[in-house]
Amino acid sequence: MVNQDTTATNGTYKRSTKEQELFLQLLYNYPDGVISLIDKQYNFIYTGGELHERLAANPAELIGNKMYPKFPENVRCVIQAQLEKVFAGGRISAFELHDLVKSEFYIMDAFPLRDSEDAIAYAGVVIRNISHLKKAEGELRISLKKERELSELKSRFITMASHEFSTPLTTVLSSVQLLKSYTKLDSHEKIDKHIERIVAAVNHLTDILNDFLRVGNMQEGNISCSPVLFNIKDHIATIIAEFKNEENRGQLISYKHSGKELVVLDPLLLKHITTNVLSNAIKFSTKKTTIEIKTKWINGRLVLSVKDHGIGIPPEYSKHLFEQFYRASNAMNIQGTGLGLHLVSKYVELMNGTIHYKSELEKGTEFVIGFRQNKD
């Protein structure tokens, strides 16, 4: 309940008691916004706070006049609409005021104040600057998001590791056990077969560990780009030659180049990119299909494309395609760590290139990677 013991003098209210002086000092020194008492005509009875000073308003000159004259008009309208509810007996709590001060956040609490006859005569209004809380909230949201992402990453890693490590390890174990039983001289062919299986399984495990090592080096900034001049046509042909054994599955790797052949890029990073994308094209394609590789010059850019006619990528996985350990649902039964395309995207980024793809289920996928080059 408020007992107004003031008289109007020259458009302001005369303060008559020591308590009122102390109260006004409290208002004037409110550090984080504004505290106000407002009548039903939306005039200030009392007001003060740091926000008035920021808006170049003198609280002593505001008393007895319309509320918040320095606020933007749209904000004043919003406050008045809320105070109508207060004068009807309601309370306003933590109501956000937008556009009050650029890049800052304020909230308003308002409540009815009654006179000696218990009638609502005034509204108490507290406007607070909560920018620091919003900042802390934003930082907390980012931390929680990163924590969730890390948890999902760990989960995907565990799923991948349990699957990818168990298969080659089982192969090694079973082959070694079988080797123990081959003691006859005519068992050389069988022994050689199992040794090949062991070698293939160990190589697969080595590839997985190398992927882990590359990701770690990338995150620690230990991989750099070292461009040199080399022949792109010869370089890609050499990489393809390493995949010739894949043609035993009946797959054909077709390569075409158009335009000038000398480029300035990092040949090792380009090899990693090409090898990963080509490996995927082979893995996710059926037998007796053709993998098409092209390199060409287009408007001062070297463009590398790898196209397969395989299982394709489900549209819902497109936004996750370059994430670590992420694999589409239709690829779960095919060997892979889910790191290849993540590394490809990072290598392309390191070389200031671009990468995009188009895919259709059961019809294939094409990756297109571009690098800016100096024009002729």
C-alpha positions as CSV (number, residue, x, y, z in Angstrom):
1,M,0.0,0.0,0.0
2,V,1.3,3.4,-0.9
3,N,0.5,6.6,1.0
4,Q,1.2,9.5,-1.3
5,D,2.4,12.4,0.9
6,T,3.5,14.8,-1.9
7,T,2.2,18.0,-3.4
8,A,2.7,19.2,-7.0
9,T,5.0,22.2,-7.5
10,N,5.8,23.5,-11.1
11,G,5.0,20.2,-12.7
12,T,7.1,18.1,-10.2
13,Y,6.2,16.5,-6.9
14,K,7.6,18.0,-3.7
15,R,9.3,15.4,-1.5
16,S,8.7,16.1,2.2
17,T,10.2,13.4,4.3
18,K,13.6,11.8,5.0
19,E,12.1,8.4,4.1
20,Q,11.1,9.7,0.7
21,E,14.6,11.1,0.1
22,L,16.1,7.7,1.0
23,F,13.6,6.1,-1.3
24,L,14.5,8.4,-4.2
25,Q,18.2,7.7,-3.6
26,L,17.4,4.0,-3.9
27,L,15.5,4.6,-7.2
28,Y,18.2,6.9,-8.7
29,N,21.0,4.5,-7.9
30,Y,19.2,1.4,-9.2
31,P,22.1,0.0,-11.2
32,D,20.6,-2.4,-13.7
33,G,17.5,-0.6,-15.2
34,V,14.6,1.5,-13.9
35,I,12.3,1.4,-10.9
36,S,9.1,3.4,-11.3
37,L,5.7,4.2,-9.6
38,I,3.1,5.1,-12.3
39,D,-0.4,6.4,-11.9
40,K,-3.5,5.5,-13.9
41,Q,-2.8,8.3,-16.4
42,Y,0.6,6.7,-17.1
43,N,2.5,9.5,-15.4
44,F,5.5,9.1,-13.3
45,I,5.0,9.4,-9.5
46,Y,8.5,8.3,-8.8
47,T,11.2,6.9,-11.1
48,G,15.0,6.4,-11.2
49,G,17.7,4.1,-12.3
50,E,20.8,3.8,-14.4
51,L,18.8,3.3,-17.7
52,H,17.5,6.8,-17.5
53,E,21.1,8.1,-17.5
54,R,22.0,5.9,-20.4
55,L,19.1,7.4,-22.4
56,A,20.1,11.0,-21.3
57,A,16.9,11.5,-19.2
58,N,16.9,13.4,-15.9
59,P,14.7,11.4,-13.4
60,A,13.8,14.6,-11.5
61,E,12.4,16.2,-14.7
62,L,10.4,13.1,-15.5
63,I,8.3,13.0,-12.3
64,G,4.8,14.2,-13.0
65,N,5.1,13.6,-16.7
66,K,4.3,10.8,-19.1
67,M,6.2,7.6,-18.5
68,Y,9.4,6.7,-20.3
69,P,9.6,9.5,-22.8
70,K,13.1,8.4,-24.0
71,F,11.9,4.8,-24.7
72,P,11.1,3.9,-28.4
73,E,7.4,4.5,-29.1
74,N,6.8,0.8,-29.8
75,V,8.2,-0.1,-26.4
76,R,6.1,2.5,-24.6
77,C,3.0,1.1,-26.3
78,V,3.9,-2.4,-25.2
79,I,4.5,-1.2,-21.6
80,Q,1.2,0.7,-21.5
81,A,-0.7,-2.4,-22.8
82,Q,0.9,-4.5,-20.0
83,L,0.1,-1.8,-17.3
84,E,-3.6,-1.9,-18.4
85,K,-3.6,-5.5,-17.1
86,V,-1.9,-4.4,-13.8
87,F,-4.5,-1.6,-13.2
88,A,-7.1,-4.4,-13.7
89,G,-5.5,-6.3,-10.9
90,G,-3.0,-8.5,-12.7
91,R,0.7,-8.9,-12.2
92,I,3.4,-9.0,-14.9
93,S,6.5,-11.1,-14.4
94,A,9.7,-11.3,-16.4
95,F,8.0,-9.7,-19.5
96,E,10.7,-9.3,-22.2
97,L,11.0,-5.8,-23.7
98,H,12.5,-5.9,-27.2
99,D,14.2,-3.0,-29.1
100,L,14.8,-1.0,-25.9
101,V,18.5,-0.8,-26.3
102,K,20.4,-2.4,-29.2
103,S,22.1,-5.7,-28.4
104,E,20.8,-5.7,-24.8
105,F,18.0,-7.5,-23.2
106,Y,15.5,-6.1,-20.6
107,I,12.6,-7.7,-18.7
108,M,9.8,-5.9,-16.8
109,D,8.0,-6.9,-13.6
110,A,4.8,-4.9,-12.8
111,F,2.3,-5.1,-9.9
112,P,-0.7,-3.1,-8.6
113,L,-0.3,-0.7,-5.6
114,R,-3.3,0.2,-3.5
115,D,-4.3,3.3,-1.7
116,S,-5.7,3.6,1.8
117,E,-9.1,2.5,0.6
118,D,-7.6,-0.6,-1.0
119,A,-8.3,0.6,-4.5
120,I,-5.6,0.1,-7.2
121,A,-4.2,3.6,-7.7
122,Y,-0.7,3.0,-9.0
123,A,1.6,0.4,-10.6
124,G,5.0,-0.5,-9.5
125,V,7.3,-1.2,-12.4
126,V,10.8,-2.7,-12.3
127,I,12.7,-2.9,-15.6
128,R,15.9,-5.0,-15.4
129,N,18.9,-5.4,-17.7
130,I,19.4,-9.2,-18.1
131,S,22.0,-9.0,-20.9
132,H,24.6,-10.8,-18.7
133,L,22.1,-13.6,-18.0
134,K,21.2,-13.9,-21.6
135,K,24.9,-14.2,-22.4
136,A,25.4,-16.8,-19.8
137,E,22.3,-18.6,-21.1
138,G,23.7,-18.6,-24.6
139,E,27.0,-19.9,-23.4
140,L,25.3,-22.6,-21.5
141,R,23.2,-23.6,-24.5
142,I,26.4,-23.8,-26.6
143,S,28.1,-25.9,-23.9
144,L,25.1,-28.2,-23.7
145,K,24.9,-28.6,-27.5
146,K,28.6,-29.4,-27.6
147,E,28.1,-31.9,-24.8
148,R,25.2,-33.6,-26.6
149,E,27.3,-33.6,-29.9
150,L,30.2,-35.2,-28.0
151,S,27.9,-37.8,-26.4
152,E,26.5,-38.6,-29.9
153,L,30.0,-38.7,-31.3
154,K,31.1,-41.1,-28.6
155,S,28.1,-43.3,-29.2
156,R,28.7,-43.4,-32.9
157,F,32.4,-44.2,-32.3
158,I,31.5,-47.1,-30.0
159,T,29.1,-48.5,-32.5
160,M,31.6,-48.1,-35.4
161,A,34.5,-49.5,-33.4
162,S,32.6,-52.5,-32.1
163,H,31.5,-53.4,-35.7
164,E,34.7,-52.5,-37.6
165,F,37.2,-54.0,-35.2
166,S,35.2,-57.2,-34.4
167,T,35.1,-58.4,-38.1
168,P,38.8,-58.3,-38.9
169,L,39.8,-59.5,-35.5
170,T,37.4,-62.5,-35.8
171,T,38.9,-63.2,-39.2
172,V,42.4,-63.2,-37.8
173,L,41.5,-65.4,-34.9
174,S,39.6,-68.0,-37.0
175,S,42.3,-68.1,-39.6
176,V,45.1,-68.6,-37.0
177,Q,43.1,-71.4,-35.3
178,L,42.6,-73.1,-38.7
179,L,46.3,-72.7,-39.5
180,K,47.2,-74.7,-36.5
181,S,45.2,-77.7,-37.9
182,Y,47.0,-77.6,-41.3
183,T,50.0,-79.9,-40.8
184,K,50.0,-81.9,-44.1
185,L,52.4,-80.9,-46.9
186,D,49.4,-80.6,-49.3
187,S,47.9,-77.8,-47.2
188,H,50.0,-75.0,-48.7
189,E,47.1,-73.6,-50.7
190,K,44.8,-73.5,-47.7
191,I,47.5,-71.9,-45.6
192,D,48.2,-69.3,-48.2
193,K,44.5,-68.5,-48.4
194,H,44.3,-67.9,-44.6
195,I,47.5,-65.9,-44.6
196,E,45.9,-63.6,-47.2
197,R,42.8,-63.2,-45.1
198,I,45.0,-62.3,-42.1
199,V,47.0,-59.8,-44.1
200,A,43.7,-58.2,-45.5
201,A,42.2,-58.0,-42.0
202,V,45.4,-56.4,-40.5
203,N,45.5,-53.9,-43.4
204,H,41.9,-53.0,-42.7
205,L,42.7,-52.4,-39.0
206,T,45.7,-50.3,-40.1
207,D,43.5,-48.2,-42.3
208,I,41.1,-47.6,-39.5
209,L,43.9,-46.6,-37.1
210,N,45.3,-44.3,-39.8
211,D,42.0,-42.6,-40.2
212,F,41.9,-42.0,-36.4
213,L,45.4,-40.6,-36.6
214,R,44.6,-38.3,-39.5
215,V,41.5,-36.9,-37.7
216,G,43.6,-36.3,-34.5
217,N,46.3,-34.5,-36.6
218,M,43.6,-32.4,-38.3
219,Q,42.0,-31.4,-35.0
220,E,45.4,-30.5,-33.6
221,G,46.4,-28.4,-36.7
222,N,49.2,-30.7,-37.6
223,I,48.2,-31.1,-41.2
224,S,49.1,-28.3,-43.6
225,C,48.7,-27.6,-47.3
226,S,51.8,-27.5,-49.4
227,P,50.9,-26.7,-53.1
228,V,53.3,-27.6,-55.8
229,L,53.2,-27.8,-59.6
230,F,52.4,-31.2,-61.0
231,N,50.5,-33.0,-63.8
232,I,46.9,-33.8,-62.7
233,K,46.3,-36.3,-65.4
234,D,49.3,-38.4,-64.4
235,H,48.6,-38.0,-60.7
236,I,45.0,-39.3,-61.0
237,A,46.0,-42.1,-63.3
238,T,48.6,-43.3,-60.7
239,I,45.9,-43.3,-58.0
240,I,43.5,-45.3,-60.1
241,A,46.2,-47.8,-60.9
242,E,46.3,-48.7,-57.2
243,F,42.7,-49.7,-57.4
244,K,43.1,-52.1,-60.3
245,N,42.4,-55.1,-58.1
246,E,38.9,-53.8,-57.6
247,E,38.2,-54.6,-61.2
248,N,38.1,-58.2,-60.1
249,R,34.6,-57.5,-58.9
250,G,33.7,-56.6,-62.4
251,Q,33.8,-52.9,-61.8
252,L,35.4,-50.6,-64.4
253,I,37.1,-47.4,-63.4
254,S,36.8,-44.9,-66.3
255,Y,38.9,-41.7,-66.3
256,K,38.8,-38.7,-68.5
257,H,40.6,-35.3,-68.4
258,S,40.0,-32.1,-70.4
259,G,41.9,-28.9,-70.4
260,K,45.5,-28.1,-69.3
261,E,47.2,-30.7,-67.2
262,L,49.6,-28.7,-65.0
263,V,48.0,-27.6,-61.7
264,V,49.2,-26.1,-58.4
265,L,47.8,-28.1,-55.5
266,D,48.9,-30.3,-52.6
267,P,49.3,-33.7,-54.3
268,L,49.2,-35.7,-51.0
269,L,46.0,-34.1,-49.8
270,L,44.5,-34.5,-53.3
271,K,45.5,-38.2,-53.2
272,H,43.7,-38.6,-49.9
273,I,40.6,-36.9,-51.2
274,T,40.5,-38.9,-54.5
275,T,41.3,-42.2,-52.7
276,N,38.5,-41.8,-50.1
277,V,35.9,-40.7,-52.6
278,L,36.9,-43.5,-55.1
279,S,36.9,-46.1,-52.3
280,N,33.4,-45.2,-51.4
281,A,32.2,-45.3,-55.0
282,I,33.6,-48.8,-55.3
283,K,32.3,-50.0,-51.9
284,F,28.8,-48.7,-52.4
285,S,28.4,-49.9,-56.0
286,T,27.4,-53.3,-57.2
287,K,29.5,-55.6,-59.3
288,K,29.9,-55.0,-63.1
289,T,29.3,-51.2,-62.9
290,T,31.5,-48.4,-64.0
291,I,33.0,-45.7,-61.8
292,E,33.5,-42.5,-63.7
293,I,36.3,-40.1,-62.8
294,K,36.7,-36.8,-64.5
295,T,39.1,-33.8,-64.1
296,K,38.6,-30.7,-66.1
297,W,39.1,-26.9,-66.2
298,I,36.1,-24.7,-65.9
299,N,36.5,-20.9,-65.6
300,G,39.8,-21.0,-63.8
301,R,38.9,-23.9,-61.6
302,L,40.1,-27.5,-61.6
303,V,37.0,-29.7,-61.0
304,L,37.3,-33.3,-59.9
305,S,34.2,-35.5,-60.1
306,V,33.7,-39.1,-59.1
307,K,30.4,-40.7,-60.1
308,D,29.1,-44.2,-59.2
309,H,25.9,-46.1,-60.0
310,G,25.5,-47.6,-56.5
311,I,23.1,-47.6,-53.7
312,G,22.9,-43.8,-53.3
313,I,22.5,-41.7,-50.1
314,P,19.2,-41.2,-48.4
315,P,18.1,-37.5,-48.5
316,E,17.6,-37.4,-44.7
317,Y,21.3,-38.1,-44.2
318,S,22.6,-35.2,-46.3
319,K,23.2,-32.8,-43.5
320,H,25.2,-35.4,-41.5
321,L,27.2,-36.7,-44.5
322,F,30.5,-35.0,-43.5
323,E,30.2,-35.7,-39.7
324,Q,32.6,-38.0,-37.9
325,F,31.5,-41.6,-37.6
326,Y,28.2,-40.9,-39.3
327,R,26.9,-43.5,-41.7
328,A,23.7,-43.7,-43.6
329,S,21.2,-46.5,-42.7
330,N,21.7,-48.3,-46.0
331,A,25.5,-48.5,-45.5
332,M,25.5,-50.2,-42.1
333,N,26.4,-53.6,-43.5
334,I,29.3,-52.2,-45.6
335,Q,32.8,-51.8,-44.1
336,G,33.7,-48.3,-43.1
337,T,34.5,-46.0,-40.2
338,G,32.4,-43.0,-41.1
339,L,35.6,-40.9,-41.2
340,G,36.4,-40.9,-44.9
341,L,34.1,-38.1,-46.0
342,H,34.7,-36.1,-42.9
343,L,38.4,-36.2,-43.7
344,V,37.7,-35.4,-47.4
345,S,35.7,-32.3,-46.3
346,K,38.5,-31.1,-44.1
347,Y,41.2,-31.6,-46.7
348,V,39.0,-29.7,-49.3
349,E,38.6,-26.9,-46.7
350,L,42.3,-26.9,-46.1
351,M,42.9,-26.4,-49.8
352,N,40.3,-23.6,-50.0
353,G,38.2,-25.8,-52.3
354,T,34.5,-26.7,-52.5
355,I,32.7,-30.0,-52.3
356,H,29.1,-30.9,-53.1
357,Y,27.3,-34.0,-54.3
358,K,24.1,-35.2,-55.8
359,S,22.6,-38.6,-55.2
360,E,19.6,-40.7,-55.9
361,L,18.7,-44.0,-54.1
362,E,19.6,-47.1,-56.1
363,K,20.9,-45.0,-59.0
364,G,24.2,-43.6,-57.7
365,T,26.1,-40.7,-56.3
366,E,28.4,-38.1,-57.8
367,F,30.8,-36.0,-55.8
368,V,32.1,-32.8,-57.4
369,I,35.2,-31.1,-55.9
370,G,36.5,-27.8,-57.1
371,F,39.8,-25.9,-56.6
372,R,40.6,-22.3,-57.7
373,Q,43.6,-22.1,-60.0
374,N,45.3,-19.2,-61.8
375,K,43.9,-18.6,-65.2
376,D,46.1,-19.0,-68.3
